[in-house]
Amino acid sequence: MSDQTEMQINPTRAKHLAENLSHVANQIKSANTANRNVRLIAVSKLKPANDILALHQSPTSHLHFGENYSQELLEKASLLPRSIHWHFIGALQTNKCRPLAESIPNLFSVSSVDSAKKADGLEKGRAKLVAEKKKEQQQQQQEMGDDQKLRVLVQVNTSGEAEKSGVEPSDAPALCQHIMTSCPHLQLGGLMTIGAIARSKATTPETENEDFEQLRKVRDAVATQLGIEEEELELSMGMSSDFEAAIKQGSTEVRVGTTIFGERPARGDAKVKEDVAEEKK
């Protein structure tokens, strides 16, 4: 049961967040000269559930929120409405895959799959969740459709940085093939990359980001190997510092956090829920 009815929302903070979200939406619209459908994930890691609820409620009614830590996501999902579309976008530990997929019915996507073991863990978790839901729905004489599949993205390390997660570009087609053929409760949504900060800073209006260009090439190779149209695989690339450039290079999903929510506290100081809505500057 969600207890969002008891969660206090600071009106001043809510107004500020809505203005930030609107500003980002306008930037996306300006950059989206190809008129693609671009999904904005508001990255809410280390921010309280109050902030998320403020943006999810009317009049903003934002749907897509991203979290980096599995335990934080589990706690927030238990507090907030089921109508939220959660995205897990952080580094994914193999042992956290199954519990994550089976515990959050409104987990919309996992964006950081970089091994067959992790895909298999998500598959087992979502299969269990689907089986439980099917049992409930059979009691109600209802049918369940394909929308119960968990959308996953394969993370590609396009920058070659050792500290970055992701498969090597050459290994992406095989992992995508595994998801499509061996994970019936998963839906391959596309590819994701984080890329190098230095390359983002070096990109100008006249040049293209090498990491974004690389992800496009990997997507094309995957589509060819799987025998599907390129447009069937989304490109998730671009964050607060470079999402406009990413959109111009074909991104259909961007992850924006600090531009919307402001600077994050240290992880140890973060609160999942604020008991009292204090005035925020």
VEXDREN-2710 file (C-alpha; in Angstrom, 1 decimal):
% VEXDREN-2710
k/r/px/py/pz
1/MET/0.0/0.0/0.0
2/SER/1.3/3.4/-0.9
3/ASP/1.1/6.1/1.8
4/GLN/1.5/9.1/-0.6
5/THR/-1.6/10.6/0.9
6/GLU/0.4/11.2/4.1
7/MET/3.4/12.6/2.3
8/GLN/3.8/16.3/2.6
9/ILE/4.7/18.4/-0.5
10/ASN/6.3/21.8/-0.1
11/PRO/4.5/24.1/-2.6
12/THR/7.5/26.2/-3.1
13/ARG/9.7/23.2/-3.9
14/ALA/7.0/21.7/-6.1
15/LYS/6.8/24.9/-8.1
16/HIS/10.5/25.0/-8.5
17/LEU/10.7/21.4/-9.7
18/ALA/7.9/21.9/-12.2
19/GLU/9.7/24.9/-13.6
20/ASN/12.9/22.9/-14.0
21/LEU/11.1/20.0/-15.7
22/SER/9.3/22.4/-18.1
23/HIS/12.6/24.0/-19.0
24/VAL/14.2/20.6/-19.8
25/ALA/11.1/19.6/-21.8
26/ASN/11.5/22.8/-23.9
27/GLN/15.2/22.1/-24.4
28/ILE/14.3/18.6/-25.6
29/LYS/11.7/20.0/-28.0
30/SER/14.2/22.5/-29.5
31/ALA/16.9/19.8/-30.0
32/ASN/14.5/17.3/-31.4
33/THR/14.5/18.6/-35.0
34/ALA/13.8/15.1/-36.3
35/ASN/10.6/15.1/-34.4
36/ARG/11.2/11.7/-32.7
37/ASN/9.4/10.5/-29.6
38/VAL/12.0/11.3/-26.8
39/ARG/11.4/9.9/-23.3
40/LEU/12.6/12.1/-20.4
41/ILE/13.7/10.1/-17.4
42/ALA/13.8/12.3/-14.3
43/VAL/16.7/10.8/-12.4
44/SER/15.6/11.0/-8.7
45/LYS/18.4/9.1/-7.0
46/LEU/19.2/10.3/-3.5
47/LYS/16.2/12.7/-3.7
48/PRO/13.2/12.1/-1.4
49/ALA/10.0/10.5/-2.5
50/ASN/8.3/13.8/-1.8
51/ASP/10.1/15.3/-4.8
52/ILE/9.0/12.5/-7.0
53/LEU/5.4/12.7/-5.9
54/ALA/5.4/16.5/-6.5
55/LEU/6.3/15.9/-10.2
56/HIS/4.1/12.9/-10.6
57/GLN/1.0/14.6/-9.3
58/SER/-1.2/16.9/-11.4
59/PRO/-0.6/19.3/-13.1
60/THR/2.9/18.0/-14.1
61/SER/1.9/14.3/-14.1
62/HIS/5.4/13.2/-15.1
63/LEU/5.6/9.4/-15.4
64/HIS/9.2/8.3/-15.9
65/PHE/11.7/8.3/-13.0
66/GLY/15.1/6.8/-12.7
67/GLU/17.0/5.3/-9.8
68/ASN/20.5/4.0/-9.4
69/TYR/20.4/2.0/-6.2
70/SER/18.2/-1.1/-5.9
71/GLN/17.4/-0.8/-2.2
72/GLU/16.5/2.9/-2.6
73/LEU/14.2/2.0/-5.6
74/LEU/12.5/-0.7/-3.6
75/GLU/11.8/1.6/-0.7
76/LYS/10.5/4.4/-3.0
77/ALA/8.4/2.1/-5.0
78/SER/6.7/0.9/-1.8
79/LEU/5.8/4.5/-0.9
80/LEU/4.7/5.9/-4.2
81/PRO/1.8/5.3/-6.7
82/ARG/1.9/2.3/-9.0
83/SER/1.2/4.7/-11.9
84/ILE/4.9/5.7/-11.8
85/HIS/7.1/4.1/-14.5
86/TRP/10.4/3.2/-12.8
87/HIS/13.7/2.9/-14.6
88/PHE/16.6/1.2/-13.0
89/ILE/19.6/3.0/-14.5
90/GLY/22.5/2.2/-12.2
91/ALA/25.2/-0.5/-12.1
92/LEU/23.4/-3.7/-11.7
93/GLN/24.6/-6.5/-9.4
94/THR/23.8/-10.0/-10.6
95/ASN/22.3/-11.0/-7.2
96/LYS/20.0/-8.0/-7.2
97/CYS/18.4/-8.8/-10.6
98/ARG/15.8/-11.3/-9.6
99/PRO/14.5/-9.5/-6.5
100/LEU/14.3/-6.2/-8.4
101/ALA/12.3/-7.7/-11.2
102/GLU/9.9/-9.7/-9.0
103/SER/9.3/-7.0/-6.4
104/ILE/8.3/-3.9/-8.4
105/PRO/5.3/-4.5/-10.7
106/ASN/5.7/-1.0/-12.2
107/LEU/9.3/-1.4/-13.0
108/PHE/9.2/-0.1/-16.6
109/SER/12.8/-0.7/-17.6
110/VAL/16.2/-1.9/-16.6
111/SER/18.8/0.2/-18.5
112/SER/22.0/-1.4/-17.5
113/VAL/22.1/-5.0/-18.6
114/ASP/25.6/-6.0/-19.5
115/SER/25.7/-9.8/-19.1
116/ALA/23.6/-12.9/-19.9
117/LYS/23.6/-13.7/-16.2
118/LYS/22.0/-10.4/-15.3
119/ALA/19.4/-10.9/-18.1
120/ASP/18.7/-14.4/-16.8
121/GLY/18.2/-13.0/-13.2
122/LEU/15.8/-10.4/-14.5
123/GLU/14.0/-13.1/-16.5
124/LYS/13.5/-15.3/-13.5
125/GLY/12.2/-12.4/-11.4
126/ARG/9.8/-11.2/-13.9
127/ALA/8.6/-14.7/-14.7
128/LYS/7.7/-15.2/-11.0
129/LEU/5.9/-11.8/-10.9
130/VAL/3.9/-12.6/-14.0
131/ALA/3.0/-16.1/-12.7
132/GLU/1.7/-14.6/-9.5
133/LYS/-0.3/-11.9/-11.3
134/LYS/-1.7/-14.5/-13.7
135/LYS/-2.9/-16.6/-10.8
136/GLU/-4.6/-13.5/-9.3
137/GLN/-6.2/-12.6/-12.7
138/GLN/-7.4/-16.1/-13.4
139/GLN/-9.3/-15.9/-10.2
140/GLN/-10.9/-12.7/-11.6
141/GLN/-11.3/-14.4/-15.0
142/GLN/-9.1/-11.8/-16.7
143/GLU/-6.5/-12.2/-19.4
144/MET/-2.9/-10.9/-19.2
145/GLY/-1.2/-9.4/-22.2
146/ASP/2.4/-8.9/-23.4
147/ASP/2.6/-5.6/-21.5
148/GLN/3.8/-7.6/-18.5
149/LYS/7.2/-8.1/-20.2
150/LEU/10.1/-6.1/-18.6
151/ARG/11.8/-3.7/-20.9
152/VAL/15.6/-4.0/-20.8
153/LEU/18.4/-2.1/-22.5
154/VAL/21.8/-3.5/-23.2
155/GLN/24.5/-1.1/-21.8
156/VAL/27.4/-0.7/-24.1
157/ASN/30.8/0.7/-23.0
158/THR/31.4/3.0/-25.9
159/SER/34.2/5.0/-24.3
160/GLY/36.5/2.1/-23.4
161/GLU/36.9/3.4/-19.9
162/ALA/37.7/0.7/-17.4
163/GLU/35.5/2.1/-14.7
164/LYS/32.5/2.2/-16.9
165/SER/30.0/-0.7/-17.0
166/GLY/28.8/-2.2/-20.2
167/VAL/29.6/-4.8/-22.8
168/GLU/32.2/-4.2/-25.5
169/PRO/30.6/-3.0/-28.7
170/SER/31.5/-6.2/-30.4
171/ASP/29.7/-8.3/-27.8
172/ALA/26.4/-6.4/-27.8
173/PRO/24.8/-8.4/-30.7
174/ALA/25.3/-11.7/-28.9
175/LEU/23.8/-10.4/-25.6
176/CYS/20.8/-8.9/-27.5
177/GLN/20.3/-12.3/-29.2
178/HIS/20.3/-14.0/-25.9
179/ILE/17.7/-11.7/-24.5
180/MET/15.4/-12.2/-27.5
181/THR/15.7/-16.0/-27.7
182/SER/16.2/-17.1/-24.1
183/CYS/14.3/-14.5/-22.0
184/PRO/10.6/-14.6/-22.9
185/HIS/9.6/-12.3/-20.1
186/LEU/12.0/-9.6/-21.2
187/GLN/11.5/-7.1/-24.0
188/LEU/14.7/-5.9/-25.7
189/GLY/14.1/-2.1/-25.9
190/GLY/17.4/-1.0/-27.3
191/LEU/20.9/0.1/-26.2
192/MET/22.2/2.5/-23.6
193/THR/25.5/4.2/-23.0
194/ILE/26.9/6.7/-20.6
195/GLY/30.0/7.8/-22.5
196/ALA/33.0/9.8/-21.5
197/ILE/32.5/13.2/-19.9
198/ALA/35.5/14.6/-21.7
199/ARG/33.9/13.7/-25.1
200/SER/30.7/15.4/-24.1
201/LYS/32.6/18.6/-23.1
202/ALA/34.6/18.5/-26.4
203/THR/31.5/18.2/-28.6
204/THR/30.5/21.4/-30.4
205/PRO/27.5/22.2/-32.6
206/GLU/29.6/21.4/-35.6
207/THR/30.9/18.0/-34.3
208/GLU/29.3/14.7/-33.1
209/ASN/30.0/12.9/-29.9
210/GLU/32.1/9.8/-30.6
211/ASP/30.3/7.8/-28.0
212/PHE/26.9/8.6/-29.4
213/GLU/28.0/7.8/-32.9
214/GLN/29.5/4.5/-31.7
215/LEU/26.2/3.5/-30.1
216/ARG/24.3/4.2/-33.3
217/LYS/26.7/1.9/-35.2
218/VAL/26.3/-0.8/-32.6
219/ARG/22.5/-0.5/-32.8
220/ASP/22.7/-0.8/-36.6
221/ALA/24.8/-4.0/-36.3
222/VAL/22.5/-5.5/-33.7
223/ALA/19.4/-4.8/-35.9
224/THR/21.1/-6.4/-38.9
225/GLN/22.1/-9.5/-36.9
226/LEU/18.6/-9.9/-35.4
227/GLY/16.9/-9.2/-38.6
228/ILE/14.8/-6.3/-37.3
229/GLU/14.4/-2.6/-38.2
230/GLU/16.8/-0.2/-36.6
231/GLU/13.8/1.9/-35.3
232/GLU/12.7/-1.1/-33.2
233/LEU/15.8/-0.5/-31.0
234/GLU/15.8/2.7/-29.0
235/LEU/19.0/4.6/-28.2
236/SER/19.3/5.7/-24.6
237/MET/22.0/8.3/-24.3
238/GLY/22.4/11.8/-22.9
239/MET/22.3/13.2/-19.4
240/SER/22.1/16.7/-17.8
241/SER/25.3/17.9/-19.5
242/ASP/24.8/16.5/-23.0
243/PHE/21.2/15.4/-23.6
244/GLU/20.6/18.0/-26.3
245/ALA/23.6/16.8/-28.4
246/ALA/22.5/13.2/-27.8
247/ILE/19.0/14.0/-29.1
248/LYS/20.5/15.6/-32.2
249/GLN/22.5/12.3/-32.8
250/GLY/19.4/10.1/-32.5
251/SER/18.7/9.5/-28.8
252/THR/15.1/8.6/-28.0
253/GLU/15.6/8.5/-24.2
254/VAL/17.5/10.9/-22.0
255/ARG/18.4/10.7/-18.3
256/VAL/18.3/14.1/-16.5
257/GLY/18.8/14.5/-12.8
258/THR/20.6/17.5/-11.4
259/THR/19.1/19.9/-13.9
260/ILE/15.6/19.0/-12.5
261/PHE/16.2/18.2/-8.9
262/GLY/19.4/20.2/-8.1
263/GLU/22.6/18.9/-6.6
264/ARG/22.4/15.6/-4.7
265/PRO/23.3/15.1/-1.1
266/ALA/26.0/12.6/-0.1
267/ARG/24.6/9.1/-0.2
268/GLY/24.8/8.7/3.6
269/ASP/22.8/12.0/4.1
270/ALA/20.0/11.2/1.6
271/LYS/16.4/10.6/2.9
272/VAL/14.0/8.3/1.1
273/LYS/11.1/10.3/2.5
274/GLU/11.0/13.6/4.2
275/ASP/8.9/13.5/7.3
276/VAL/8.4/17.3/7.3
277/ALA/8.4/19.4/4.2
278/GLU/10.9/22.1/5.0
279/GLU/11.2/25.3/3.1
280/LYS/13.8/24.7/0.4
281/LYS/15.8/27.4/-1.4
END
